[in-house]
Amino acid sequence: MIKGDSSEYNLITDQIQKLQIGDVCLTCEIGLREGLGTKTIIDAVRKQEPKFYKHIAIDPYGDLSYEHYDGEGYVVAGYTEEMKQRTVSHLYKVYPEFTFFHMTDDYFFDTMSQGHQFCIENTLMLYGLYKVVHLDGPHTTKAVINELSFFIPRIDSKGLIIIDDYIDIKMGIVDMLLKTYNFNVAAKGDNKIVYQKEI
């Protein structure tokens, strides 16, 4: 069963519905957990019927001990291997667009900087522009800035960056970074904030 541990998933749906999505679309979520963010993104993108679509989800699971929020210290949050098996197997059954990377975001950035492979007419194509990115992994300011440093130059025209639990990070520096690269706030809730690339 797909579940969420956050709120305001409607903000994701509403903003994706406003996008003009072309034939090729790549989306990503950092922090899959029980899958509702990924399900929400895929369902919204599907309505625009891109010809070639892949959604990447990145999560190490494994009950790892790490800092989830600024100043919290290292804790184990209960992201178990059983949770991974249940969530990932369900998403693979329902969504052929779904691709799972069982790793930390840092390792993904180190190994996947060139893009993601699509099979188009029996030929592999490398594509690395993301239309939608949902940052719902570690909610520390340092982690979010690291994620933005990877994704900002890889966001497609008019693409979205969605930050979960933004109230728990130092948004002054995050907002300044995004606005420096022509991202502006498209929607804002109590828990999620959506930035859109203006060019």
C-alpha positions, 0 to 999 in steps of 0.5 A: 500500500502506498502511503505518505508521511507528509502533506500538501501533495495537491501542490505537486499535482496542481503545479505539474498540471500547469506544465507543458511537458514534451515527448521526453520527460524525466522526474525525480524524488529523493526520499521515497519512503512509502511512495506517495510523493512518487505516485503523485508525481507519476499520476500527474505527469501521466495525464499529459501523456509524454511519449517517453517518461521515466521517474527516478526515486532515490532512497537508501532505506536500511534503518540508517542513522543520519541527521534528518533535521538541522541540530537533531543529531544522528537518529534512526527513523525506521526506514526499514528494508521491509518498507523498501520491499513493500513500497518498491515492489508495488510501484514496479507493478503499477508504474512501468515509468518507475526506476528505483536507485537503492543508494544515498543521494550523494552516491547518486550524484557521484554516479549519475551526473550524466543523465538517465538512459531511455530506450527509444526505438531500440536505441539507448539515449542518455537524457539528463534534464529533469522536469520535476524534482521532489526533495523529501530526503534528509531535511537539513539545510546542508543536504538540501543545498547539496541536492540543489547544487546537483539539480539546479543545472539539470532542470528543464525549461520551466521545471519544478523543484519541490522542497518538503518540510521547508520550514525546518531548514534555513530558507534564506540561503536556499531561497537566495540560491534558487533565485540566483539561478532564475527560480521563483516561488510558484506555490507555497503551503505550510509544509511544501514549497514549489519553485519554478525555473523561469527560463 
